Amino acid sequence: MSTVCIIGAGELGGASAHALARGEHVRRVIIVDDAGGGAAGKALDIQQAGAIERSHTSLEGGADLSRPNGSAVCIIADRGGRSPSEWQGDEGLAILKRLLPYLGEAPIVFSGPSQAGLILAASRELHIRRERLVGSAPEGFSGAVKSMVAIEGQCSPTEIGLTVLGARPRGFVVPWSEASIGGHALERVLTQVQLSRIENRLIHLWPPGPHALGLAAARVTEALVSSSRRSYSVLTVLDGEFGAGGK
């Protein structure tokens, strides 16, 4: 069992921590935020909820940026306080630079919907190996798309298999010809009218809410910790793969 560190005690960071605690695939979750008291309080709240949910994951919170030392995965989330916002831009790059000495070769999961630029900057300016950089927000978007398909198909989202490609909301593409419902080709189950209706709603599904984003970050993190072979929709930095470069 491993330790996961979450940078930021905002709504997104809290949702990620709660999802990890409920999943019980990691031994310990550490929440780090400039507002150390807020991070500690959020960790305590989730820990107490574990007694009700029968979760045994240990949670801690504080302001010390050296706490990620020895963590299997680090999640970059959002600041706590009255005006929570996800880490991005120059501030996000600065905190990553401060964290690097304590992360070793641990993968870094970026859970926010606006952190694509930070992922690219981390690779180009901080020279972090691109294999370590993963953006989990597209997995949250994928879940939202599956929910819309489930409504049209009158089925459970768990019966739907699909992939989301692309880097930005207007660039997201769902290859419907490869999607399925209950093992059947999706295009044979839904009509073209239904598919058009879903397509027209896709842009309005972005960004997913903090609970969907937090759960997506937790699931991707658990996959990294356990070396899972399950596939996820994520952001990464490409270098010639699939004929593309950049994100």
C-alpha positions as CSV (number, residue, x, y, z in Angstrom):
1,M,0.0,0.0,0.0
2,S,1.3,3.5,-0.9
3,T,1.2,7.1,0.1
4,V,-0.4,9.8,-2.2
5,C,0.2,13.5,-1.7
6,I,-2.4,16.1,-2.9
7,I,-1.2,19.7,-3.4
8,G,-4.2,21.9,-2.6
9,A,-7.0,21.7,-0.1
10,G,-9.7,23.3,-2.2
11,E,-12.9,21.6,-3.4
12,L,-11.0,19.6,-6.0
13,G,-8.3,18.5,-3.7
14,G,-10.8,17.4,-1.1
15,A,-12.9,15.5,-3.6
16,S,-9.7,13.7,-4.8
17,A,-8.7,12.8,-1.2
18,H,-12.2,11.5,-0.3
19,A,-12.3,9.4,-3.4
20,L,-8.9,7.9,-2.6
21,A,-9.9,7.2,1.0
22,R,-13.1,5.4,-0.1
23,G,-11.2,3.4,-2.7
24,E,-8.7,2.0,-0.1
25,H,-6.1,1.3,-2.8
26,V,-3.6,3.6,-1.0
27,R,-2.4,3.4,2.7
28,R,-2.1,7.1,3.3
29,V,-3.2,10.4,1.8
30,I,-1.5,13.7,2.6
31,I,-3.1,17.0,1.8
32,V,-0.7,20.0,1.5
33,D,-1.8,23.6,1.3
34,D,-0.5,27.0,2.2
35,A,-3.4,27.2,4.7
36,G,-2.1,24.3,6.8
37,G,-5.0,24.5,9.2
38,G,-7.5,24.1,6.4
39,A,-5.6,21.1,5.0
40,A,-5.5,19.5,8.4
41,G,-9.2,20.1,9.0
42,K,-10.2,18.7,5.6
43,A,-8.1,15.6,6.3
44,L,-9.7,15.1,9.7
45,D,-13.2,15.5,8.2
46,I,-12.6,12.8,5.6
47,Q,-10.9,10.6,8.2
48,Q,-13.9,10.8,10.4
49,A,-16.2,10.0,7.5
50,G,-14.2,6.9,7.1
51,A,-15.6,5.5,10.3
52,I,-19.1,5.7,8.7
53,E,-17.9,4.5,5.2
54,R,-15.7,1.8,6.8
55,S,-12.6,3.1,5.1
56,H,-9.3,2.5,6.8
57,T,-7.1,4.9,4.8
58,S,-5.0,7.3,6.9
59,L,-5.3,11.0,6.1
60,E,-3.0,13.9,7.2
61,G,-2.9,17.6,6.3
62,G,-0.4,20.5,6.7
63,A,1.5,23.3,5.0
64,D,5.0,21.6,4.7
65,L,5.9,21.1,1.0
66,S,8.4,18.5,1.9
67,R,5.6,16.1,3.0
68,P,5.4,14.5,-0.5
69,N,8.8,12.9,0.1
70,G,8.4,9.2,-0.5
71,S,4.9,9.5,-2.1
72,A,4.1,7.1,-4.9
73,V,2.0,9.7,-6.8
74,C,1.5,13.5,-6.4
75,I,-1.8,15.1,-7.4
76,I,-1.8,18.8,-8.3
77,A,-5.2,20.1,-7.3
78,D,-6.5,23.6,-6.2
79,R,-5.8,26.0,-3.4
80,G,-8.0,26.1,-0.3
81,G,-9.4,29.2,1.3
82,R,-12.1,31.6,0.3
83,S,-11.1,31.8,-3.3
84,P,-10.1,28.3,-4.4
85,S,-8.5,28.0,-7.8
86,E,-6.5,25.2,-9.5
87,W,-2.8,25.5,-9.7
88,Q,-1.8,26.7,-13.1
89,G,0.4,29.3,-15.0
90,D,3.5,30.8,-13.3
91,E,2.3,30.0,-9.8
92,G,1.7,26.4,-10.7
93,L,5.1,26.2,-12.3
94,A,6.7,27.8,-9.2
95,I,5.1,25.3,-6.8
96,L,6.1,22.4,-9.0
97,K,9.7,23.6,-9.0
98,R,9.6,23.7,-5.1
99,L,8.1,20.2,-5.0
100,L,10.6,18.5,-7.4
101,P,13.3,17.8,-4.9
102,Y,10.9,15.8,-2.8
103,L,9.1,13.8,-5.5
104,G,11.9,11.6,-6.8
105,E,10.5,9.9,-9.9
106,A,6.9,9.8,-8.7
107,P,4.2,10.4,-11.4
108,I,2.4,13.8,-11.2
109,V,-1.4,13.8,-11.8
110,F,-2.9,17.2,-12.8
111,S,-6.5,17.0,-11.8
112,G,-7.8,20.5,-12.9
113,P,-9.6,21.2,-16.2
114,S,-7.3,24.1,-17.0
115,Q,-3.9,22.6,-16.4
116,A,-2.9,21.5,-19.9
117,G,-0.6,24.5,-20.2
118,L,1.0,23.7,-16.9
119,I,1.7,20.1,-18.0
120,L,3.4,21.3,-21.2
121,A,5.4,23.9,-19.2
122,A,6.5,21.3,-16.7
123,S,7.9,19.2,-19.5
124,R,9.6,22.0,-21.5
125,E,10.7,24.4,-18.7
126,L,11.3,22.1,-15.7
127,H,12.4,19.2,-17.9
128,I,10.3,16.7,-16.1
129,R,10.1,13.5,-18.0
130,R,6.8,13.5,-20.0
131,E,6.1,9.9,-18.9
132,R,5.6,11.3,-15.4
133,L,3.0,13.9,-16.4
134,V,-0.7,12.9,-16.6
135,G,-3.8,15.1,-16.8
136,S,-6.8,13.3,-15.5
137,A,-9.6,15.8,-16.3
138,P,-10.5,14.1,-19.6
139,E,-11.4,11.0,-17.7
140,G,-14.0,13.1,-15.8
141,F,-15.3,14.4,-19.1
142,S,-15.5,10.8,-20.4
143,G,-17.7,9.9,-17.5
144,A,-20.0,12.9,-18.3
145,V,-20.3,11.7,-21.9
146,K,-21.1,8.2,-20.8
147,S,-23.9,9.6,-18.6
148,M,-25.4,11.4,-21.6
149,V,-25.2,8.2,-23.7
150,A,-26.8,6.2,-20.9
151,I,-29.8,8.6,-20.8
152,E,-30.3,8.2,-24.5
153,G,-29.7,4.4,-24.5
154,Q,-31.8,3.9,-21.3
155,C,-29.0,1.8,-19.7
156,S,-26.4,2.0,-17.0
157,P,-23.2,4.1,-17.7
158,T,-21.2,1.0,-16.7
159,E,-22.4,-0.8,-19.9
160,I,-20.9,1.9,-22.1
161,G,-17.4,1.7,-23.6
162,L,-16.0,4.8,-25.3
163,T,-12.9,6.9,-25.6
164,V,-12.5,10.7,-25.6
165,L,-9.7,12.1,-27.7
166,G,-8.3,15.7,-27.9
167,A,-6.8,18.3,-25.6
168,R,-9.4,21.0,-25.3
169,P,-13.2,21.2,-25.0
170,R,-13.7,22.3,-28.6
171,G,-11.1,19.8,-29.7
172,F,-12.6,16.8,-27.9
173,V,-13.6,14.0,-30.3
174,V,-15.6,10.8,-29.5
175,P,-15.0,8.1,-32.0
176,W,-18.5,6.8,-32.0
177,S,-17.7,4.0,-34.5
178,E,-15.5,2.4,-31.8
179,A,-18.0,2.9,-28.9
180,S,-20.3,0.2,-27.6
181,I,-23.3,-0.3,-25.3
182,G,-23.5,-3.7,-23.6
183,G,-21.0,-5.2,-26.1
184,H,-23.0,-4.0,-29.1
185,A,-21.8,-1.3,-31.5
186,L,-23.2,2.0,-30.2
187,E,-24.2,3.2,-33.7
188,R,-26.5,0.2,-34.0
189,V,-28.2,0.9,-30.7
190,L,-28.7,4.7,-31.0
191,T,-30.2,6.5,-33.9
192,Q,-28.4,9.3,-35.7
193,V,-30.8,11.8,-34.2
194,Q,-29.8,10.6,-30.7
195,L,-26.1,10.8,-31.6
196,S,-26.5,14.4,-32.9
197,R,-28.3,15.3,-29.7
198,I,-25.4,14.0,-27.7
199,E,-22.8,15.7,-29.9
200,N,-24.6,19.1,-29.5
201,R,-24.4,18.8,-25.7
202,L,-20.8,17.8,-25.5
203,I,-19.4,21.3,-25.3
204,H,-21.7,22.1,-22.3
205,L,-20.3,19.1,-20.3
206,W,-17.0,20.9,-19.9
207,P,-15.6,21.4,-17.4
208,P,-16.9,18.6,-15.2
209,G,-17.7,19.4,-11.6
210,P,-15.1,19.0,-8.8
211,H,-16.6,15.6,-7.6
212,A,-16.3,14.1,-11.1
213,L,-12.8,15.6,-11.5
214,G,-11.7,14.4,-8.0
215,L,-13.0,10.9,-8.7
216,A,-11.2,10.9,-12.1
217,A,-7.9,11.9,-10.5
218,A,-8.3,9.2,-7.8
219,R,-9.0,6.5,-10.4
220,V,-6.0,7.5,-12.5
221,T,-3.8,7.7,-9.4
222,E,-5.0,4.2,-8.2
223,A,-4.1,2.8,-11.7
224,L,-0.6,4.3,-11.4
225,V,-0.1,2.9,-7.9
226,S,-1.3,-0.6,-8.9
227,S,0.2,-0.7,-12.4
228,S,-3.3,-1.3,-13.7
229,R,-3.7,-2.3,-17.4
230,R,-7.0,-0.6,-17.6
231,S,-7.2,2.3,-20.1
232,Y,-8.2,5.9,-19.2
233,S,-8.8,9.1,-21.1
234,V,-5.9,11.4,-20.0
235,L,-3.7,14.4,-21.1
236,T,0.0,13.8,-21.7
237,V,2.8,15.3,-23.7
238,L,3.4,13.6,-27.0
239,D,6.7,13.5,-29.0
240,G,5.9,12.1,-32.4
241,E,3.4,9.4,-31.2
242,F,0.4,9.2,-33.5
243,G,2.0,11.8,-35.7
244,A,1.5,14.5,-33.1
245,G,3.7,16.7,-30.8
246,G,3.0,18.7,-27.7
247,K,-0.2,17.9,-25.7
